[in-house]
């Protein structure tokens, strides 16, 4: 339970602000996890009142992460950088990728100290591969990339995963989501891949607006983006088929339960750096 997590964090000198909701712990709650605190559950409850499909959307996003990771690994990419990792939930990204290629190397990055307390679950690599964890904020790409370079060869293609992350970045001059993606892109080798999933107002505008308000009132930046706004984040990248679609429509596995665009209210895409 979370109390044990808090005690473990205290033993390692990690300060957890458990009285303020955090998006990673709210996401853990949507997925049915237990690594969350009363403030997270209270905020998640208000989020579910505003957008009742939040749990379905979270699971749809998780499914996209699995499918996109498999697809990218099958293309021969053996290096992954997952920014905005969240609370570890098996199978994690490296477990999916190493099923395709046991030699895959993966680096995880997140800014929630509670993820650091669970990082050991992210370091259980195959003998042929390697994993690492970086405590870092997506708003500081240089710090994350410098640390990732200790495990990954940035002169070779890397798969950059930004799943359910950039909708927690509000656009400000010089510091918006597009600026962040561009900063990462500038350090990646041609042939790298970018996977993004992102909350959108295109399917349920009123519910989306309510959900954004809940996050902002809980102290978390939030900004839903349209199809056109998400497409702008892929400037300089070549989108893979089927392009930018709702998360359940990105190369769905046969026989998976149907999830509507409205339930997911999230776009997803994978692209290759030219």
N, C-alpha and C positions, 0 to 999 in steps of 0.2 A: 504493500500500500504506500501512498505518498509519504506517510510519516517516516517510513524506513528510508525513503529516498532523501528526505530532508536531513535525517541523522547522518546518512552517508556523506552528503554534501558538506555538512558541518565538520565532519572528521577530516575532510580534504581541504578545508579552508575555503569552500565555495559558498558564496552568499546567494541564496535563492530568494527572490522577491516573490514569496508565495501569496502575498496579499494583493497582487496585481495580476490580472488575467494575462496570459501569453498565448499567442496564436498557435504555437507548437503544441501546447498542452490542451488547448481547446480542440485542435485537430485530433489529438490522441483520444479525447473524450468521444468525438463523433465516431471514431473507429472502434469504440468499445474498450479502449485501454483503461488502465488504472493509474497511470502516471500523470495525475492532475490533482488540483487542489480546489477548495471551495470557491475561490474567486474565479477559477477557470470554469468550473461547473455552472456557477451562477451566470457568467457571461455566455457560456454555450447554451444554457437554457433560454436566455433572451434571444440568442441567435436563432435557435430552433423555432421560437415563437414567430420571429420575423421571416424566416425562410425554412419552413418545415422539412424541406428536402435536403438539409445540410448533411445528414448522415449518408444519404444516398449519393450525394455529390462527392463526399469524401471517399467513399468506396470506389466510385467511378474514376476518380483521380488516381487512386492507388492502382487500379487496374491498368490505366494508361501507363503509369510508371513501369509496371512489369512488362507490358507489351513493347513499349518503346525501347527499354533497355535490352530486351532480347533481340529486337530488330537491329539495333545499332551494333551489338556484339556480333551478330551474324554477318554483318558487313565487314568484319575484320578489325574493328576498333577494340583495343585492349587496354585503354586508359579512360577512366571516368572521374569526373569531378562533380560531386553532388552538393549543390549549395542550397541551404535551407533544408537540411536533412530531416529535422524533426525527431520525435521520440522513436528509437529503433523499434521496428515491427517486422518480424521475420515472415516471409523472406525479404531481406533488405536488398538494396540495389546490387551490391557486390555479389550476393548469393545468386541472384538471377543471372548476372553477367558471367559469373564463373561456372554456371551450368553449361554455358555455351563454350567458354574458353577458360579453363582453370588458371591460366596465367594472367588473367586480368588484374590490373592494379586499380584501386579506387581510393579516392580521398573524399571524405565527408567534411562539410563545414556548416556550422550553425552558431547563432549568437545567444541561444538560451542556455544558461549554465546547467540546467537540469539535463540537457542532452549530454553534456560532458560527463555527468555522473553515470550515464548509461553507455558511454562510448565503447566500453569493453565488448559489448555485443556487436559492435561494428568492426572489430579488429580480428574476428575469427575467420581468417582468410584460408584459402587452400594453400598447401605447401608451395605450389608453383607461383601463386599470385602474392599480392600484398595489399593491405588496407591501412589507412591512417585517418586520424581525426584532427581537424583544425577548429579552434574556437575563434570565430571571426564573423564579421558583419558584412553582408552583401554590399553595403554602401561603401565598403573599403576593399575594392577588388584587388588592389595591389598586395595588401597584406595576405589575403587568402591565396593568391597565385604564388607569391613568394614561398609561402609555407608548403603549398601543394607541390612546388618544384622539387622539394626534397624527396618526393615519392614518384612523381610523374615527370616524364621528359616532355617539356612544353615545346620542344622543337619537332615533335611528332604529333599526329592528330590525337585530340582528346575529345571525349564526349562530355559536354557541359550540360548538366541537368538542373533546371530551375522550375521544379514542379510546385505548383500552388504557393509560389513565393512572391512574384513581382506585383501581385495585387495588394501586397502589404507595403508597397512603395508608392507614396503620393508624388505626383509630378511637381517639381519645383525647378526653376531655371538652373540648368547645369547639374541637377542632382535627381533627375527623374529615372524612370525605368529604362528608357532608351539610352540614357547616358551610361547607366550601369552595364547594360548589355554591350554597348560599344567599347567600354573599358576592358571587359573580359575578351571581347573579340580581337582587340588589338594585340593581345598576348598569345593568341591561339594560332596554331599552324594551319595552313590550308589543308582541307580534307577533314577538319574537325567537325563535330556534330553538336547541335543545340536542340535540346528538348525543353519545351515550355508548356505548362498548363496554366490557365489564367481565368479567374472569375469574370463573367460578362453580364451586362444588363440587357443583352440582345433578346433573350428569351422570356425573362420574367422581370421587367423593369421596375415594377413597384416593390416586389419582394427583395430584389437586389438592392434597391435604395435603402430599404429598411435594414438589411443586413449590414451594409456599409456603415450606417449610423450606429448600429450596435457596437461594431468594432471600434469606431472612432470614439464613442462615449466610454469605452473600456480602456482607452489610452493607446490603442493600436492604430497606426496608419492603415488606411484601406482605400483602394480605388479600383472599381470595376472598369474594364476597358472593352470597347467594341471590337468587332472583327477588324475594322480598318486600323484601329489603334494597335491591336496585337500584330497585324501584318507589318506595321512600321518598325516593330522591334526586331524583325528579321531582315532588316536592310543589310545587303551584302551577303546574304545567305540564300541558298537554293532549297526551296521547300520540297520535301519528299511527298509522294502520294500518300494519303488523299488531300494534302494541304492542311489548311486550318479548318478543323471541324470540331464538333463537341466531343468531349473526352470519350464517351462510349462508342463514337463512330470512327475513332482512329484505329483502323485495322482490328476490329473486334474478333475475339476467339470464337470459333463455332460453338453454338449451344449456350452461350452466356445469356443470362436473363436480360431482357430488354429494359433499357433505361432511356427515358425520353430526353430531348434537348432541354426541356424546361426543368426536369429534375436535376440534370447535371449542371446547367447554367455555367458551364465552364468550357472554354476552348482549349484545344491541344494541337501541337504541331511539332514536327521534327524537321530540321534543315541541315544542309551540309555547307560548310564554309568554302567559298569558291577560291 
